[in-house]
Amino acid sequence: MKRFFPHLFFAVIFAMLFAGNADAQTCLVVSPSGSGSHTGADWNNALTGLPSTLVRGTVYYLADGNYGQYHFSSASGTGWVEVRKAQSYDNCTSTGWNTSTMGSSQAIFTRSNSATALSITIDQVIINGNGQPSVSASMPGGAGCGGGPSDATNVAAGPVTPSDCGIRAISQCTSTSNNSCDAIINMSGSADNVKLLYMEWFGNGNPNSEQYPVRMQVANDNSATRLIEHVYQHSFGANIIYTFGHRQVDHSYFWGNQILPSTGNHGQYSYDGYLSPIVGLTEFNNVYRDIQGTAVWGIEDGPQVASDIYLYNNFIISTSPRESWMTLGINNGTLSCLNGSTCSNVYYVNNTHVNTWGARIVPSYQDSGTTTSNFNIQNNLWYNMINSGGPITKPNGTESNNSFLNSGTGICFSGSSDVCTQTSANPFTNSANFDYTLASDAADWNNRMTLGSPYNMDAAGDAFTSDRGAYQFGTTTTQVNPPTGLTAVVN
């Protein structure tokens, strides 16, 4: 029996996550206009916006409202500093608290034509919307925050429950010139350790002006913590995440990057390039919906070297019928290693693909000069691929136990125990409403390779026994347990 040996990346990340919150000893409260003596001691005396210099070991609780732009540039003391959305169940102090006016909506940071919404140039920063995991039919696996889009057919629509995406970073940049609206969130300088939790990211959708809305342009420190968790992103331009370093992304929902071929911008969900090496890129239990361009994950432009890439229990889906702004599809593979890059120790496991389309829609298109090794593609499910095909370069490694259903004849691998059929039943409970739990335990998708942790649990937290894709048939819930270690602090 072949087993994967789990890496230590998850344990390190979550140990650091818990430690970061354990450091906090006090809290202060903040509102856009402030109140009383503006000491931050209680809601009758709230600070007026975030101070320019923060105090480490302190949690700053934000009331509802508009905060403009903020630059995390100065912090005194030691430990982590956290900005947290105040909620009815966690608000620092009850003195002066009013849920209806302070904890029923969002704290909003805005990217204008001239300034980034959230800029981070210091280390050990937590931005925490402080929401609760919610499940709806359009949120497979409990991904995202706020219960899903309020309109499943409108990429610009916000979450059903905005307060659960407690902090919103939004672009109101109207410029159309190239790259002029980049960086809704920008990490640079010393911002190695950053956690972005329970946030909504909303772009301007302009494929020319908004190439890289979330930038992680920090020196590559592979011992750092870069955590994105329970985020709902929608309506972005060409790319979504631009990073130089490793990261963990989980339980998040990414919907839509809009590209016009005439702009010449190469879109994708994430672009990793130029600065080497990257060790540790882990993404699981996420939704990548209506992503188009070069790839979903792009490892590009040598001498880029990336290793320890773990992509599992994810949903890569396209709206059917397609949105009018979807023009390109995925051209170089869901995970592409391009232009002289190196990808090694890759695990692409238990992912579900529905209606995705383009020239190449399986992981790792490998061009001249690109190197791949120990590239494992197992227990994935592809259903109803659209206009897909073209040459596929099989990466060096293990490929087996994948299902390609009703997806044409040009994309199927030929590994051990693969299923390639054009006459399969729809495997899902209600795909029209984005419910991708399995409707049955059928032969086309129930012969999985037995794998060790973390690949032995499905996107709902239930044990895999037989099925491919992100769900085991008969899963008891579509809810993933919320992260621990994010409890309130007291004075």
Rosetta blueprint (number, residue, H / E / L):
1 M L
2 K L
3 R L
4 F L
5 F L
6 P L
7 H L
8 L L
9 F H
10 F H
11 A H
12 V H
13 I H
14 F H
15 A H
16 M H
17 L H
18 F H
19 A H
20 G H
21 N H
22 A H
23 D L
24 A L
25 Q L
26 T E
27 C E
28 L E
29 V E
30 V E
31 S E
32 P L
33 S L
34 G L
35 S L
36 G L
37 S L
38 H L
39 T L
40 G L
41 A L
42 D L
43 W H
44 N H
45 N H
46 A L
47 L E
48 T E
49 G L
50 L L
51 P L
52 S L
53 T L
54 L E
55 V E
56 R L
57 G L
58 T E
59 V E
60 Y E
61 Y E
62 L E
63 A L
64 D L
65 G E
66 N E
67 Y E
68 G E
69 Q L
70 Y E
71 H E
72 F E
73 S L
74 S L
75 A E
76 S E
77 G L
78 T L
79 G L
80 W L
81 V E
82 E E
83 V E
84 R E
85 K E
86 A L
87 Q E
88 S L
89 Y L
90 D E
91 N L
92 C L
93 T L
94 S L
95 T L
96 G L
97 W L
98 N L
99 T H
100 S H
101 T H
102 M H
103 G L
104 S L
105 S L
106 Q L
107 A E
108 I E
109 F E
110 T E
111 R E
112 S L
113 N L
114 S L
115 A L
116 T L
117 A L
118 L E
119 S E
120 I E
121 T L
122 I L
123 D L
124 Q L
125 V E
126 I E
127 I E
128 N E
129 G L
130 N L
131 G L
132 Q L
133 P L
134 S L
135 V L
136 S L
137 A L
138 S L
139 M L
140 P H
141 G H
142 G H
143 A L
144 G L
145 C L
146 G L
147 G L
148 G L
149 P E
150 S L
151 D L
152 A L
153 T L
154 N L
155 V L
156 A L
157 A L
158 G L
159 P E
160 V L
161 T L
162 P H
163 S H
164 D H
165 C L
166 G L
167 I E
168 R E
169 A E
170 I E
171 S E
172 Q L
173 C L
174 T L
175 S L
176 T L
177 S L
178 N L
179 N L
180 S L
181 C L
182 D L
183 A L
184 I L
185 I E
186 N E
187 M E
188 S E
189 G E
190 S L
191 A L
192 D L
193 N L
194 V E
195 K E
196 L E
197 L E
198 Y E
199 M E
200 E E
201 W E
202 F E
203 G L
204 N L
205 G L
206 N L
207 P L
208 N L
209 S L
210 E L
211 Q L
212 Y L
213 P L
214 V E
215 R E
216 M E
217 Q E
218 V E
219 A L
220 N L
221 D L
222 N L
223 S L
224 A L
225 T L
226 R E
227 L E
228 I E
229 E E
230 H E
231 V E
232 Y E
233 Q E
234 H E
235 S E
236 F E
237 G L
238 A L
239 N E
240 I E
241 I E
242 Y E
243 T E
244 F L
245 G L
246 H L
247 R E
248 Q E
249 V E
250 D E
251 H L
252 S L
253 Y E
254 F E
255 W E
256 G E
257 N E
258 Q L
259 I L
260 L L
261 P H
262 S H
263 T H
264 G L
265 N L
266 H L
267 G L
268 Q E
269 Y E
270 S E
271 Y E
272 D E
273 G E
274 Y L
275 L L
276 S L
277 P L
278 I E
279 V E
280 G E
281 L E
282 T E
283 E E
284 F E
285 N L
286 N L
287 V E
288 Y E
289 R E
290 D L
291 I L
292 Q L
293 G E
294 T L
295 A E
296 V E
297 W E
298 G E
299 I E
300 E E
301 D L
302 G L
303 P L
304 Q L
305 V E
306 A E
307 S E
308 D E
309 I E
310 Y E
311 L E
312 Y E
313 N L
314 N L
315 F E
316 I E
317 I E
318 S L
319 T L
320 S L
321 P L
322 R L
323 E L
324 S L
325 W L
326 M L
327 T L
328 L L
329 G L
330 I E
331 N L
332 N L
333 G L
334 T L
335 L E
336 S E
337 C E
338 L L
339 N L
340 G L
341 S L
342 T E
343 C E
344 S E
345 N E
346 V E
347 Y E
348 Y E
349 V E
350 N L
351 N L
352 T E
353 H E
354 V E
355 N L
356 T L
357 W E
358 G L
359 A L
360 R L
361 I L
362 V L
363 P L
364 S L
365 Y L
366 Q E
367 D L
368 S L
369 G L
370 T L
371 T E
372 T E
373 S E
374 N E
375 F E
376 N E
377 I E
378 Q E
379 N L
380 N L
381 L E
382 W E
383 Y E
384 N L
385 M L
386 I E
387 N L
388 S L
389 G L
390 G L
391 P L
392 I L
393 T L
394 K L
395 P L
396 N L
397 G L
398 T L
399 E E
400 S E
401 N L
402 N L
403 S E
404 F E
405 L E
406 N L
407 S L
408 G L
409 T L
410 G L
411 I L
412 C L
413 F L
414 S L
415 G L
416 S E
417 S L
418 D L
419 V E
420 C E
421 T E
422 Q L
423 T L
424 S L
425 A L
426 N L
427 P L
428 F E
429 T E
430 N E
431 S H
432 A H
433 N H
434 F L
435 D E
436 Y E
437 T E
438 L E
439 A L
440 S L
441 D L
442 A L
443 A L
444 D L
445 W L
446 N L
447 N L
448 R L
449 M L
450 T L
451 L L
452 G L
453 S L
454 P L
455 Y L
456 N L
457 M E
458 D L
459 A L
460 A L
461 G L
462 D L
463 A E
464 F L
465 T L
466 S L
467 D L
468 R L
469 G L
470 A L
471 Y L
472 Q L
473 F L
474 G L
475 T L
476 T L
477 T L
478 T L
479 Q L
480 V L
481 N L
482 P L
483 P L
484 T L
485 G L
486 L L
487 T L
488 A L
489 V L
490 V L
491 N L
